[in-house]
C-alpha cells in the first residue's frame, strides 16, 4: 500500500506565497511522474504542474511564471512553490504520483490540502 500525505496549505493574501509538500510512503519500488492538481468550487479537477523522475516539468498556462514544481527523489517528495498568488488560485490542491509497487504501476492520490487566497 502507498500513502501520499500533503502539507503546506492555508490562508494567504493576494500576492503572497505558499509551499506545498507531498510525501509518498509505503511499498514503493519506483515513483514515475508526480504532480499537483486542484479543484476550485464548481470546477473540475485540473492539472497545475507535474514533473517526471528525470526532472522534466509541465505547467498549466495559468500558473506559468508563478509556480515551481520540484521533487526530492531520495525523500519520495514533491513540492509546489506558489508565488504571486491570486484569488483564482483558491482551491483544494491534490498530489498525484504514479508509483510502481512490485510489478504493478498505478496512480495514487493524496487527501488534498486547502489553499485560500483572500484579503
Beta strands, then each sheet from edge to edge (+ up, - down):
strand 1: 2-7
strand 2: 10-12
strand 3: 18-26
strand 4: 30-39
strand 5: 46-51
strand 6: 57-59
strand 7: 67-72
strand 8: 77-82
strand 9: 91-101
strand 10: 104-109
strand 11: 113-117
sheet 1: 1+ 3- 8+ 7-
sheet 2: 2+ 11+ 9- 4+ 5- 6+
sheet 3: 2+ 11+ 9- 10+
end
